[in-house]
């Protein structure tokens, strides 16, 4: 039961991180022109890895 809850939480967080990245894209482009970056990709990658780990643990 805990694995199902954990997987659901990871899926929701992963989807929210993707949505946040898409919404922040115009801001990221503007900030990039100033020479700065917003590290949203790190969050998306980490949650993507966690999602893959939880989906491969299912039997």
PyMOL commands that set and color helices and strands:
alter all, ss='L'
color gray80, all
select helices_A, chain A and resi 2-23+25-33+40-56
alter helices_A, ss='H'
color red, helices_A
deselect
rebuild
show_as cartoon
